[in-house]
Amino acid sequence: MNETMPAACAAMTLVIPTYNRADLVGECVASALQQTLPFAQIIVVDDGSSDGTAQALSAYGERISCITTANAGVQAARNCGVAASHTALVALCDSDDLLESDFVATVAPWMAGRPDVDALYCNFSTFDRDGSHPDKLSLAPPDFFRGAREDGEFCSDIPQLTRRLLDYQPLFPTGCVVSKSFYERIGGYDSRFNRVGAEDFEFLLRAASAGHVAVCRKPLARIRKHPGNESGSRLRQALGESLILEYSLANHAGAEAFAAEILASVHKRRLAAFDMAFAEGDFACAEQIAARLGQMPLNPNYLLKRCISLLPGPLRRSLWAMSQRQGRASRAKNITVT
């Protein structure tokens, strides 16, 4: 245990997976080193970067531990870092994000007093070139924590968390603290979901079904929005979530209790993905999505888009362009000036 860490706190390792983030990883590491209560270890796993990430990390010397691997994806990088940790608790932070300076000081004492909690997810705010934006939990449905056990900034024993996550998903890897033994018991992150949109959603659903997940309402992380975000494509995210929810229903213990809700959520997300693909003029993708929708939605708007997407090329493009203009005009009419 770090000699500056009070005995009442649980020692904690931070794992930062990174890939070609030479311009951002240093800021992430700096936020980890500037904690008012230090991490016992900071492990950065360089997932085969080719952009100078290794040189950027070398500036921190022995203050961090660096592991370099062949490129295998963020899931394998997280698993590698957790395996190398020497503490009972491990925190995660993506290399383009930041941790608030009181992250460890806030969560370590609470986790030390709650050995029954397997994973703790922390609230966060987002930021970009235009500044900071509201924290994630401030946008949650008002009943998201209804019935939960509340302890100051912390909520645990959240009833039917899996069902609630279908409607609103505020729990991200950055700022997550997990028991290493629990992480290893449920198998860590699944590399089969590498490059799948919302890849971390599968681990969250598995953790929620297999263990005791708690949430800290205090924003203790800052998630950066930038062009390089893998989550930047809403279409990719919706398709990934649909795939993961189907996988969860088939493979996660307890998921069958929410089968109707999960299937309805999959259908809703795929229908939204169809709309997004059509709006982008990606008709091949729209048709692939339509083929997986099962029963055709009796929605005039969907039926019109489906008919257009099946037309021959030149006619399809012309009618698609017309539908997009009409859609923009309709949205403009609905704008109320105050």
N, C-alpha and C positions, 0 to 999 in steps of 0.2 A: 504494500500500500504506500502511496506517496506520503512522505513524512509530514506534509502540510495539510493532509486531509484528516479532519476530526474523526475520532473513533466511531462516532454515532452515524457516520456516513458510509454508504456502500462504495467501495472502490469501483471505478468505471473506466472502461476502455472505449475510445472513439474509433470507429472504422470509417474511412473515407475512400470509397471506390472512385477512380478517375480514369478518364480516357480522352486524350487530346484536349485537355483543358489548361494548357500552360498559362493562358491569360487570366484564368479565374481561380485555379486551385490554391494559389498563394493567399488570396483573400480569405478563402475558406479555412485554411490552416491557421492563419493569423487569428481568426475568431475563436478557434479552438484553443490556441495558446494564451488568449487574453481572458480566460475564465477567472472569476474571482475565487473559485475553488477549482484547482486543476484536475484534469483527467489523470488517471494513473498511467495510461498509455494513449498515444495517438498513433494509429496505424494507417498509412496511406497505401492503398493497393493500386499500382499503376497497371492498368489492363492493356499492356502492349501499346502505349502511346508512341506516336512518331513525330510529335510537334514540339519537342523541347520541354515536355512536362517533367522529365527526370531532372533536367538542369534547374528548373524552377523549384523543385523540391529539395535539391541539394543545398540550397541557401539556409535551410533550417537545421542542418547538421544532425546532431544526436538528440535534438528536442523531439523528433518524430522518428518512427520506424517506417521504412519504405520497403515494400515488396513489389517486385516487378514480375509480371506473368505474361505469357502469350495471350493475345486478345481472345477472350472467351465470353465476354458479356458482363454486364453489371451484376447479375445474380451470382456468377462464379466469383467475381471480385469480392462481393460482400461476404460470401461463404469463406473465402480464403482469409480475409481479415479477421472474421470471428474465430476461425480455427486457430489463428496465431495469437489471440488475446490471452491474457493471464489473469483476468478478473471474472468474477461471477456475473457481472452486468456488462453489457455492451451497448453502446449508443451508435446510431448511424447518422451520417450526414452526406448527402450528395455533394460533389466537389464544386458545383456552381452555386451552392447555398451557403448560408451563414448561421451560426448559433449566437444567441444573445449571451452577453458576458456572465449572466447569472444562471445559465442553463444547469450546470452541474450543481451549484449551490441550492437550486430549487428542487431538482428531482432526486438527487442522491439521498438526502435525509428521509424523504418520503418513501422511497423504495426500500431503504434500510428497515423501515418500520412496517413494511407490507410485503413480507416474503411470500405471501400467497399470490401476489400479482406476477403474472408471467411476462407481460409486455405493457409498456406505457407509451402512448402516443401523445405528442405535445401539439398544442395549437401553434399556428404560424401566421405570419403576414406575408404578402407577396410584394415584390418591388420590381421596377423596371426603370428605364431611362426617364420616365415621367415622375418617378417618386414611389412612395409606399402606398399600399392599398389596404382596405379593411382586412382584419384577421379572419381566418377561415370560419371559425366557430361563430362569429358574429352574424354570419350568413346562414347558419344552420336553422332548420325548422324549430319553432319554439318548444316542441315536445321531444326534441332529440334525446335529452337526458332525463325525461320523465321516468320516475321510479328508480333512478340510480342512487347509489350511496354517495353522498357528497361529503367531502372533507376539505374545506377551504377551496383552493383552486383545483382540487382533484375530484374526479368522478370515477367510481368503479361499480361493479355489479350492474352494468347497464342491461336492462331487460331486452331480450331478443335483438341483440346488437346486429346480428346478420341481417335481419329484416330491415332495420333502420338504415343500414349501409346501402341498401338497394335504392333508397330515395335520395340519400345525401352521403357523399363519401369525403369526410374531412381529415382522414388519417393517412398521412404520407410517411415514407421512410425517414426523411430528414427530421430529426428530433425524436425518433423512436428509440426507446430503451428496452432491451429485452434480456431476460435471463439466458445466459449462455447455455445452460443445461436444457432449457425449454426449446431454444432455437435448434439445438442439435437433435433433440428428441423428435421434433416435427419435420426435420430434414432441411431447415434453412430455406433459402430462395431456390426456386425450381428453374434451372437453366433451360428447360424446354420452352419457357416463355420469353427467351431472349428475343428482342426486337418485336415483341408483341406489345401493342399499345396497352397502357395501364398495367404493365407486367407486375408491379408490386401489389396489385389488388388481390392476386391469388394468394400470396403469403398472408395478407391481412385476413382474408376470409378463412384461411386454414387456421390461423392463430385464434381467431374469434370462435371457431368451432371446437378447437382442441384445448384451449386454455382460458385464463382469466386476464382479460384486456381492460386496462384503465386508460383514462384520458386526463391530461392536464389542460385546463382551460386557459391558462396564462400563455400568451404568445412567446415562445422561447426560441423560435427559429425564424429565419427570413428566407423565403424561397424566391429565387431570381427567375424572372420571366425574360427570355431572350430568344433570338432566332434559332439558337442551337438546341433548345429544349426538345427532348424526344416527345414530350406531351403536347407540343405545339399544334399538332393536327387533331382537330376535334373528331374528324372522320376516323382516323386511326385509333383514337381512344375509344370511340363508341364500338368499333368492331372488336377491339381487344377485350373490352368489358363484356361484350356478348359471349365471346369464346370462353372467357374465364368463368363467367357465371354458369355456363353449361358444364364446364369441367368441375366446378365446385359442386353442383348438384349431383354429379355422377360419382364424385370421389371424396368429398369432405363429410366426415361424420356429423350427423345432425342436420345437414343441409336439406334432407328430404322433408323435414318439418315445415320448411318454407317453400316447398316445390311449386305451388301455384304462384306465389309472389315472384319467385326467381324466373319462372317461365314467362310471366307477364312482363317482367323487367327486360328480359332478353328480347322479347318481341318489340317492346317500346324502343329499345336502343337500336335494334336493327332497322326499324322504320325510320328513326331519326337519321341513321347512317345512310339509308337509301336517299332521303331528302338531300343530305349533304353531298353525296356522290353525284346526284342529278344536278344540283346547283353548280357543281364544279365542271359539269359536262363530261364526267367520267362514266360513260354509259356502260362500259364493260363491267366496271365495279358495281354500278347500280343493278345490273342484271344478276351478278353473282349474289348480291345481297337479297334480291327479290326471290331467288331460287331457294334461299334458306328461311324465308319468312313463313313457309308452310301455308296455312290458309290465307288466301288473298284478302287483305283488308278491304272492307266495303267503304272505302273513303274516296269520294270523287276526286280529290286532289291527287291522291296516290294513283288512282286508276288513270287519270290523264297523263301523269308523268310516266307511268309504265307504258302506256300506248306510244307516247312520243319516243321513249328509249328503244322501242322495238322497230321503229320505222327505218327505211333505207337512209343511208348517210346524209345526202344533201337536204332532203326533206326534213329529216330529224333535226339537223343543225338549225334549219330555218325556224321550225316550230319551237325548238328549245329556246332560241334567242328571243322569239316573240313572248314566250311564257315568262322568261326572266324579266323582260321589260315590263310586262303587265304586273308581275309580282312586285317589282320596285315601285311602280306607280301606286299600287294598292297599299303598300306599306307607307308611302309618303302621305297618302290621304288620311291614314290613321294617326298621324303624328299630331298631337294637340299642343298648340303653342300657348304657354302660360306667361 
